[in-house]
């Protein structure tokens, strides 16, 4: 690593700190700071408005599309300061982080002008329609179809594990538009309106009572013909761009939520005596070591990006990073259950702190769980979404190590 922050980036850091100090609630960050559920809801709505007014949502986007046109280092500093202040930064993960950058990279000018402003101001919510019941890791085998009918696409099929589909206005959908070519070559990336009669959303209730994941059924659903991103039958390439955004983590901030969890786990183990167990100490130090590896690898990737140089090792990091942190966190959350012991099953477990990986608390009336247990549940999914760890290993083996391709499973006729 050979990375230094230029003077303009440090000046920008001062500007961000001042804005955060001025706009965050009084007492934010103090140990005894609390908000009621009603206050939290009001804060989130007001905060999203403030972020938009301040220009901090998607601030690295070009100014002509509503961003601030920040440099790479300014974007890094922005993420660092928001992370240090523990201030929410995203209005809509699927819009801000996935489909927005995808449209910016591959969309037409008309698509950019119509969709990007609505993503920025939070008036349009999104969900992702990729996985299907029999097409998860083997996404190219998807069966949802889109057939042209005049100036519209007619869509039929089913998607599954579609997060926030019940709230979304649009879904970015992968559908087969040409069944007669190689499976990757006949897929298109469509922007489909969700509020129509041809779409049914069914929630999938999880062990903690939440139903963020959904099944989505398309029955002659309609989509404008011009809502194809990147061209007809080019959806596989566009989808890989989206998955690249999903698998990525902020170079100098992604490790922070894990570092915070590590601190909480050490504190609890010290309090209840679990720290005396050598296996607990070993597990904690293994977690600490991997968090530091994640931090250093992020800095190495950032250095290569800023200096515009190719680093073969960084290329490998890009492929393995998601696999590394997701498996690291899964193991850490199993360690957390061991540290908390039977207390893990109490709805108050770990409530004295804000657990960074906690899922949204909506819908937990039927089976409420603690923030810590919710983080454990969520960690189980992290090795799956964005490409399973097993698929990531295949990619490393085939594309990095040059090993033979994974044998194909014989399809039943």
Beta strands, then each sheet from edge to edge (+ up, - down):
strand 1: 126-129
strand 2: 145-149
strand 3: 152-160
strand 4: 170-176
strand 5: 187-193
strand 6: 199-203
strand 7: 214-224
sheet 1: 1+ 4+ 5-
sheet 2: 2+ 3- 7+ 6-
end
